[in-house]
């Protein structure tokens, strides 16, 4: 266990809050300080293990903010409960790194940061789609190593997106936002699958199609698929946006990769374990026309052997929400989850709209608690 540097903000605060990484901006610190919190922040970039988290929790901890790279399991919540902790907030919209059942059993509320990162992650998925389909990274490397000798008719031929079929698996906030970017920006036909139809997504796509028809232009087609296999077989581009749970781990395996078109594009800006990474490496090796764009990985920060050597994959280091506005907003929501609980504020009932919390005068409410129903809140 290496030595980690911890910094204390607002040392006179009567409530103790542990934050496992420095977060962008200052507003989140101001929020915690205004709620009389002493804030202890880990200034080291190394990921904390459960033993280090338990050690820093100590005998008194009122609240905590942690990262999706850390394991907040039963042993950690045992330590938090013993220290009097009432609330933990994940600095992420996902919380598959958190044992929510264990937290609930100990009466600890678990927060997350939804809404604020929808647009940023959807835009990154779109960027990966374009980069993979048009071979941007391959071309960039070619230029940098001095390979360009002049225009050639067949140099780095990619795929045109306009009029092709977009497949989206998981039509929640991010999946729907990505679908609209690609349909409205490139007039791709949409085939999507989720556990239930999205009337909101379909109505918005329908309104866009009506607009095109009034202008005498071709309108894309939007269809709901009964299962993921249908999407994989028919789509030219497939982007993954489902929740990560035991049913979706390795949902893209060797069998499902074989269902896809040989020149399809597979995008994952959701959660790494959705894809069997070893199977993907083998598929990319065997099908040079198949391309992938990845923001997340099965065993972060490690990647499957051979993945980084392949030219037909675009890889970025989990930057889906990495815009200044988004990451600062996530920090504000995490801080307000903690202070809202400690101050006794009610749960926000704003229909998943967290935008009011990002202004100078946020509501006196708790933005997002994922186990609120289980705790009877």
Order of alpha helices (4+ residues) and beta strands (2+ residues): beta-beta-alpha-beta-alpha-beta-alpha-beta-alpha-beta-alpha-alpha-beta-alpha-beta-alpha-beta-alpha-beta-alpha-beta-alpha-beta-beta-alpha-beta-beta
